[in-house]
Amino acid sequence: MNTIGESISFKGDADPDNKGVNDPEFGAYSYGDDSENIPVNRKALGGKSINDYTATKETIYFFEDALLPGTKVYLQRLLQESDTTKFLPRQIAESTPLRNDELSEILKKFSLKPESKGATYVKNTVKNCERPEMRGETKYCAASLETFVDSGVSILGKNIKLLSNEIGDETKNPSFKIGNGVRTVGGNEVVCHKMTYPHAVYLCHSIVGTEVYKVPLVSDDGTKAKAMAVCHKDTSAWSPNHIAFKILKVKPGTVPICHFLGRDTLVWVSN
């Protein structure tokens, strides 16, 4: 049975070091002391077969042809506690924009000392919201429901729908098998990652050549779920040092690269 997974600890979409999936520094991965020798099931990832390897850490990047019934994945982020922070009303959210030149005012607003952990998350969220767009990317940050909806409409038009991960019952077992019925839900998308912030902030971006999939899953204890995954068809603009290329042992622009989305990630798609 195929397994896709890495012996890597992945901090997830909401981590303050996450600068967006198409950024050369995307993701904060902790390799331990052996970053150059990452155990990977090459068979499941489309490479040369090796002995079966049961994933003990988060399934991160994989090839599109691994989205097959029976493939095992390890999705700790799908089970993480949901972030319950709420959007601010638009007028209040816009009173302190997510800009570096407003940083001192933002920290003051939330009574955060500059050296505190909370301030670090705020600083990194602001930095991520201000990072330049990559080639082929359209990006915005939404701190109000109005901005979240209006910006999605401005990119995709009015005929859109919002998708999310679905879990039938709560489970603590992150080991899943892909079930029957993997389907694509569109190539016109805006993926919105919930950032760590005192109120709801989503970093949303649309990347040219991205396909969105709805993936049925069954955990080892029988819990059913439907997870969102995206496959980036064109990685030619990515840095050669992108972590995905190190994991999959491929070069930019050669093959589509896929990954699952965290629990609180939302996706706008054309209806």
JOPESUL-V541718 format. One record per helix or strand of 2 or more residues. SS is the DSSP state (a for helix, b for strand). FROM is the first residue (numbers start at 1). LEN is the number of residues. Records with the same first field share a line. If there is no record, write none. Layout:
# JOPESUL-V541718
SS: FROM-LEN, FROM-LEN
This chain:
# JOPESUL-V541718
b: 3-2, 9-2, 29-2, 61-2, 72-3, 137-6, 160-5, 166-2, 175-4, 183-4, 189-6, 202-6, 210-10, 224-9, 257-4, 266-5
a: 64-3, 76-4, 90-7, 100-10, 117-14, 145-12, 243-6
